[in-house]
Amino acid sequence: MTLDWESNDVMELWNQRTAQVVELFGLPGDRYVTDVSANDMTFWFRDHRDALLFRLCHGRSRLRQA
């Protein structure tokens, strides 16, 4: 699942988003891994149910194929 950086996003918003991911799924490694670029942040979930939960919590995310 990918969250795009928006031009009007502020740092506090991204802090909240990443904190929410850590609260729900723990640190990267066991249940998911992340890839961060200048344009987006992608979360690769090992379990499709975790990906679905992420999508429900972050409705503006988009599915990214490997």
DSSP file (Angstrom, degrees, kcal/mol; ACC not computed):
  #  RESIDUE AA STRUCTURE BP1 BP2  ACC     N-H-->O    O-->H-N    N-H-->O    O-->H-N    TCO  KAPPA ALPHA  PHI   PSI    X-CA   Y-CA   Z-CA
    1    1 A M              0   0    0      0, 0.0    42,-3.3     0, 0.0     2,-0.4   0.000 360.0 360.0 360.0 137.0    0.0    0.0    0.0
    2    2 A T  E     -AB  42  62A   0     60,-3.1    60,-2.2    40,-0.2     2,-0.5  -0.934 360.0-162.8-119.9 133.0    1.4    3.4   -1.0
    3    3 A L  E     -A   41   0A   0     38,-2.7    38,-2.4    -2,-0.4     2,-0.2  -0.966  21.3-142.5-108.6 121.8    0.8    6.8    0.6
    4    4 A D  E     -A   40   0A   0     -2,-0.5     2,-0.4    56,-0.3    36,-0.3  -0.581  17.2-115.8 -83.1 144.5    1.8    9.6   -1.7
    5    5 A W        -     0   0    0     34,-2.7     2,-0.3    -2,-0.2    -1,-0.1  -0.675  32.9-151.5 -74.0 128.3    3.4   12.8   -0.4
    6    6 A E    >   -     0   0    0     -2,-0.4     3,-1.6     1,-0.1    34,-0.0  -0.778  19.7-123.1-101.3 149.2    1.0   15.7   -1.0
    7    7 A S  T 3  S+     0   0    0     -2,-0.3    -1,-0.1     1,-0.3    -2,-0.0   0.781 113.0  47.4 -63.0 -26.6    2.3   19.2   -1.5
    8    8 A N  T 3  S+     0   0    0      2,-0.1    -1,-0.3    -3,-0.0     2,-0.1   0.372  84.6 119.8 -97.3   5.7    0.2   20.5    1.3
    9    9 A D    <   -     0   0    0     -3,-1.6     2,-0.3     4,-0.0    -4,-0.0  -0.433  50.2-151.7 -68.4 142.7    1.1   17.7    3.8
   10   10 A V    >>  -     0   0    0     -2,-0.1     4,-1.5     1,-0.1     3,-0.6  -0.797  25.6-111.2-113.3 160.0    2.8   18.9    7.0
   11   11 A M  H 3> S+     0   0    0     -2,-0.3     4,-2.5     1,-0.2     5,-0.2   0.858 115.0  59.1 -59.5 -38.3    5.3   17.0    9.1
   12   12 A E  H 3> S+     0   0    0      1,-0.2     4,-2.1     2,-0.2    -1,-0.2   0.879 103.1  53.2 -60.3 -37.6    2.8   16.5   12.0
   13   13 A L  H <> S+     0   0    0     -3,-0.6     4,-2.3     2,-0.2    -1,-0.2   0.914 110.6  46.1 -63.4 -43.5    0.4   14.7    9.7
   14   14 A W  H  X S+     0   0    0     -4,-1.5     4,-2.6     2,-0.2     5,-0.3   0.861 109.3  55.2 -69.5 -34.4    3.1   12.2    8.6
   15   15 A N  H  X S+     0   0    0     -4,-2.5     4,-2.2     2,-0.2    -1,-0.2   0.919 109.8  47.3 -61.1 -42.4    4.2   11.8   12.2
   16   16 A Q  H  X S+     0   0    0     -4,-2.1     4,-2.3     2,-0.2    -2,-0.2   0.917 112.1  49.8 -64.4 -44.1    0.6   10.8   13.1
   17   17 A R  H  X S+     0   0    0     -4,-2.3     4,-1.9     1,-0.2    -2,-0.2   0.939 114.2  43.1 -62.3 -48.1    0.3    8.4   10.1
   18   18 A T  H  X S+     0   0    0     -4,-2.6     4,-2.2     1,-0.2    -1,-0.2   0.878 112.8  53.0 -69.5 -35.5    3.5    6.6   10.9
   19   19 A A  H  X S+     0   0    0     -4,-2.2     4,-2.5    -5,-0.3    -1,-0.2   0.904 108.2  51.7 -63.3 -40.2    2.8    6.5   14.6
   20   20 A Q  H  X S+     0   0    0     -4,-2.3     4,-2.1     2,-0.2    -2,-0.2   0.895 108.7  50.5 -63.9 -39.8   -0.6    4.9   13.8
   21   21 A V  H  X S+     0   0    0     -4,-1.9     4,-3.0     2,-0.2     5,-0.4   0.929 111.8  47.4 -62.9 -45.1    1.0    2.3   11.6
   22   22 A V  H  X S+     0   0    0     -4,-2.2     4,-2.0     1,-0.2    -2,-0.2   0.889 110.9  52.1 -64.9 -38.9    3.5    1.4   14.4
   23   23 A E  H  < S+     0   0    0     -4,-2.5    -1,-0.2     1,-0.2    -2,-0.2   0.890 118.4  36.6 -63.5 -38.9    0.7    1.2   17.0
   24   24 A L  H  < S+     0   0    0     -4,-2.1    -2,-0.2    -5,-0.2    -1,-0.2   0.892 135.8  16.0 -80.2 -41.5   -1.3   -1.2   14.8
   25   25 A F  H  < S-     0   0    0     -4,-3.0     6,-0.4     1,-0.3    -3,-0.2   0.462  96.6-127.1-118.4  -4.6    1.4   -3.3   13.3
   26   26 A G     <  -     0   0    0     -4,-2.0    -1,-0.3    -5,-0.4    -2,-0.1  -0.321  55.8 -27.3  83.1-173.0    4.6   -2.8   15.3
   27   27 A L  S >  S-     0   0    0      1,-0.1     3,-0.7    -2,-0.1     4,-0.5  -0.380  82.4 -84.3 -73.6 155.2    7.9   -1.8   13.9
   28   28 A P  T 3  S+     0   0    0      0, 0.0     5,-0.2     0, 0.0    -1,-0.1  -0.243 102.4  57.9 -57.4 147.0    8.8   -2.8   10.3
   29   29 A G  T 3  S+     0   0    0      3,-3.8     4,-0.1    -3,-0.1    -3,-0.1  -0.409  97.5  48.2 133.5 -59.0   10.2   -6.3    9.9
   30   30 A D  S <  S+     0   0    0     -3,-0.7     3,-0.1    -5,-0.1    -4,-0.1   0.962 127.2  13.6 -81.5 -54.0    7.8   -8.9   11.2
   31   31 A R  S    S-     0   0    0     -4,-0.5    15,-2.4    -6,-0.4    16,-0.5   0.670 132.0  -0.5 -99.8 -19.1    4.4   -7.9    9.6
   32   32 A Y  E     -C   45   0A   0     -5,-0.3    -3,-3.8    13,-0.2     2,-0.3  -0.983  53.9-143.2-160.2 164.4    5.5   -5.4    7.0
   33   33 A V  E     -C   44   0A   0     11,-1.8    11,-3.2    -2,-0.3     2,-0.3  -0.914  20.9-141.6-128.6 160.5    8.5   -3.6    5.4
   34   34 A T  E     -C   43   0A   0     -2,-0.3     2,-0.4     9,-0.2     9,-0.2  -0.869  10.7-163.5-125.0 157.1    8.6   -0.1    4.1
   35   35 A D  E     -C   42   0A   0      7,-2.1     7,-3.1    -2,-0.3     2,-0.4  -0.975  13.8-164.5-137.7 122.8   10.1    1.7    1.2
   36   36 A V  E     +C   41   0A   0     -2,-0.4     2,-0.2     5,-0.2     5,-0.2  -0.916  13.7 165.8-114.0 133.3   10.4    5.5    1.3
   37   37 A S        -     0   0    0      3,-2.8    -2,-0.0    -2,-0.4     0, 0.0  -0.748  53.8 -93.5-130.1-178.7   11.1    7.8   -1.6
   38   38 A A  S    S+     0   0    0     -2,-0.2     3,-0.1     1,-0.2    -2,-0.0   0.674 124.6  38.9 -69.6 -16.4   10.9   11.5   -2.3
   39   39 A N  S    S-     0   0    0      1,-0.2   -34,-2.7   -35,-0.1     2,-0.3   0.664 123.3  -8.9-108.6 -22.0    7.4   10.9   -3.7
   40   40 A D  E     -A    4   0A   0    -36,-0.3    -3,-2.8     2,-0.0     2,-0.4  -0.960  52.1-119.2-163.5 175.3    5.7    8.3   -1.5
   41   41 A M  E     -AC   3  36A   0    -38,-2.4   -38,-2.7    -2,-0.3     2,-0.4  -0.987  29.0-160.8-132.0 122.4    6.0    5.8    1.3
   42   42 A T  E     -AC   2  35A   0     -7,-3.1    -7,-2.1    -2,-0.4     2,-0.5  -0.869   5.4-159.5-111.0 137.3    5.1    2.2    0.5
   43   43 A F  E     - C   0  34A   0    -42,-3.3     2,-0.7    -2,-0.4    -9,-0.2  -0.967   3.9-160.1-115.1 121.8    4.2   -0.5    3.0
   44   44 A W  E     - C   0  33A   0    -11,-3.2   -11,-1.8    -2,-0.5     2,-0.3  -0.904  13.9-158.8-104.3 110.2    4.5   -4.2    1.9
   45   45 A F  E     - C   0  32A   0     -2,-0.7   -13,-0.2   -13,-0.2   -14,-0.1  -0.703  17.1-152.3 -94.2 139.6    2.4   -6.4    4.2
   46   46 A R  S    S+     0   0    0    -15,-2.4     2,-0.5    -2,-0.3    -1,-0.1   0.791  86.7  51.5 -76.6 -28.9    3.1  -10.1    4.6
   47   47 A D  S >> S-     0   0    0    -16,-0.5     4,-1.6     1,-0.1     3,-0.7  -0.939  75.2-143.3-114.6 129.0   -0.6  -10.8    5.4
   48   48 A H  H 3> S+     0   0    0     -2,-0.5     4,-2.0     1,-0.3     5,-0.1   0.767 101.3  61.4 -62.0 -25.4   -3.4   -9.6    3.1
   49   49 A R  H 3> S+     0   0    0      2,-0.2     4,-2.2     1,-0.2    -1,-0.3   0.872 102.6  50.1 -70.0 -35.7   -5.6   -8.9    6.2
   50   50 A D  H <> S+     0   0    0     -3,-0.7     4,-2.5     2,-0.2    -2,-0.2   0.896 109.2  52.2 -66.3 -39.1   -3.0   -6.4    7.5
   51   51 A A  H  X S+     0   0    0     -4,-1.6     4,-2.3     2,-0.2    -2,-0.2   0.896 109.4  49.8 -62.4 -39.8   -3.0   -4.7    4.1
   52   52 A L  H  X S+     0   0    0     -4,-2.0     4,-2.2     2,-0.2    -2,-0.2   0.921 110.2  49.3 -65.0 -44.3   -6.8   -4.5    4.2
   53   53 A L  H  X S+     0   0    0     -4,-2.2     4,-2.0     1,-0.2    -2,-0.2   0.911 110.9  50.8 -61.1 -42.7   -6.7   -3.0    7.7
   54   54 A F  H  X S+     0   0    0     -4,-2.5     4,-2.3     1,-0.2    -1,-0.2   0.929 109.3  51.1 -58.8 -45.8   -4.2   -0.5    6.6
   55   55 A R  H  < S+     0   0    0     -4,-2.3     6,-0.2     1,-0.2    -2,-0.2   0.879 109.0  50.7 -61.8 -39.0   -6.4    0.4    3.6
   56   56 A L  H  < S+     0   0    0     -4,-2.2     3,-0.4     1,-0.2    -1,-0.2   0.870 114.7  43.4 -66.1 -36.4   -9.4    1.0    5.9
   57   57 A C  H  < S+     0   0    0     -4,-2.0     2,-0.4     1,-0.3    -2,-0.2   0.787 123.3  36.6 -78.7 -28.0   -7.3    3.2    8.2
   58   58 A H    ><  +     0   0    0     -4,-2.3     3,-2.4    -5,-0.2    -1,-0.3  -0.678  69.1 175.8-127.0  74.8   -5.7    5.1    5.3
   59   59 A G  T 3  S+     0   0    0     -3,-0.4    -1,-0.1    -2,-0.4    -4,-0.1   0.697  75.6  61.2 -57.1 -23.2   -8.4    5.4    2.7
   60   60 A R  T 3  S+     0   0    0     -3,-0.1   -56,-0.3     2,-0.1    -1,-0.3   0.428  81.4 109.7 -87.6   4.1   -6.3    7.6    0.4
   61   61 A S    <   -     0   0    0     -3,-2.4     2,-0.4    -6,-0.2   -58,-0.2  -0.330  57.8-145.3 -72.3 160.4   -3.6    4.8    0.0
   62   62 A R  B     -B    2   0A   0    -60,-2.2   -60,-3.1    -2,-0.0     2,-0.3  -0.951  18.4-107.1-128.9 151.3   -3.3    3.0   -3.3
   63   63 A L        -     0   0    0     -2,-0.4     2,-0.5   -62,-0.2     0, 0.0  -0.580  32.4-163.5 -76.5 132.7   -2.4   -0.5   -4.1
   64   64 A R        -     0   0    0     -2,-0.3     2,-0.2     2,-0.0    -1,-0.0  -0.980   9.6-141.8-120.9 126.1    1.1   -0.9   -5.5
   65   65 A Q              0   0    0     -2,-0.5     0, 0.0     1,-0.1     0, 0.0  -0.594 360.0 360.0 -86.2 147.1    2.1   -4.1   -7.3
   66   66 A A              0   0    0     -2,-0.2    -1,-0.1     0, 0.0    -2,-0.0   0.471 360.0 360.0 -67.3 360.0    5.6   -5.7   -6.9
